[in-house]
Amino acid sequence: MTAFRDLLPFAPLAVLTVAVVAVPMLIFQADGLPKLRAVRGELAVAKEENERLTRDVARLRGEVKGLREDPRAVERIARERLGMVRSSEVVFQFGSKPGSSDSSNARREP
């Protein structure tokens, strides 16, 4: 017991020495500070993606609300995206002029 009592005053110094050696080893090993920085970077990317998706959801909810409440919005979508027309409407399609530079409709023969 007396040997233990003799070493008791040196206990704080021993704990401090172990801490000074162990803490930097724990921080700078592969699962320490570099891993923490990598995870923080991933968290920042995930937050940005979450904010972008939140904006997309809000925009899409607005579109859904408009489609449910406004028949003109449904008609606009049907015309623009699906190319639909009313049965009473007549559709005219015009091609490009024969001498124009638009080669999408022009056909060249060898």
Sequence and secondary structure as in RCSB ss.txt:
>XXXX:A:sequence
MTAFRDLLPFAPLAVLTVAVVAVPMLIFQADGLPKLRAVRGELAVAKEENERLTRDVARLRGEVKGLREDPRAVE
RIARERLGMVRSSEVVFQFGSKPGSSDSSNARREP
>XXXX:A:secstr
 HHHHHHGGGHHHHHHHHHHHHHHHHHHSTTSHHHHHHHHHHHHHHHHHHHHHHHHHHHHHHHHHHHHH HHHHH
HHHHHHH    TT         TTSS TTT     
